[in-house]
Amino acid sequence: QVQLVESGGGLVQAGGSLRLSCAASGRILGIGAMGWYRQAPGKQRELVATVTSGGRTNYADSVKGRFTISRDNAKNTMYLQMNSLKPEDTAVYYCNANIIGIAYWGQGTQVTVSS
């Protein structure tokens, strides 16, 4: 059984920063690509950023230059450093991990940015 647990969400003013973490636990033989997604009320879930096991990253245009994704393979943990937050970044943020061809999701963490 594999579990992904996100943490680090909260309420922050526009221009502020938050750091999200996603820790994987359970029977993990190897984690492939990992990513952060978000879903705002009334909207579809969208990609925020991804990182391969080798550290190659990809970002949505809306967060480029403000967000940084990283991972610590030894700890089976992924991070999302979010700077210069905007009200439109408000959403539930979900982590995703590909483990031996199966996509796992965390339960989500709420990020709210006030103007």
FENHU-V837750 format. One record per backbone hydrogen bond with DSSP energy under -1.0 kcal/mol. CO is the residue of the C=O (numbers start at 1). NH is the residue of the N-H. If there is no record, write none. Layout:
CO/NH
CO/NH
This chain:
3/25
5/23
7/21
10/112
12/114
13/16
16/85
18/82
20/80
21/7
22/78
23/5
25/3
26/28
33/98
34/51
35/96
36/48
36/49
37/94
38/46
39/92
40/43
46/38
48/60
49/36
50/58
51/34
52/55
56/52
58/50
60/63
63/66
63/67
66/83
68/81
70/79
72/77
76/24
77/72
78/22
79/70
80/20
81/68
82/18
85/15
86/89
87/90
91/111
92/39
93/109
94/37
95/106
96/35
97/104
98/32
99/102
102/99
104/97
109/93
111/91
112/12
114/14
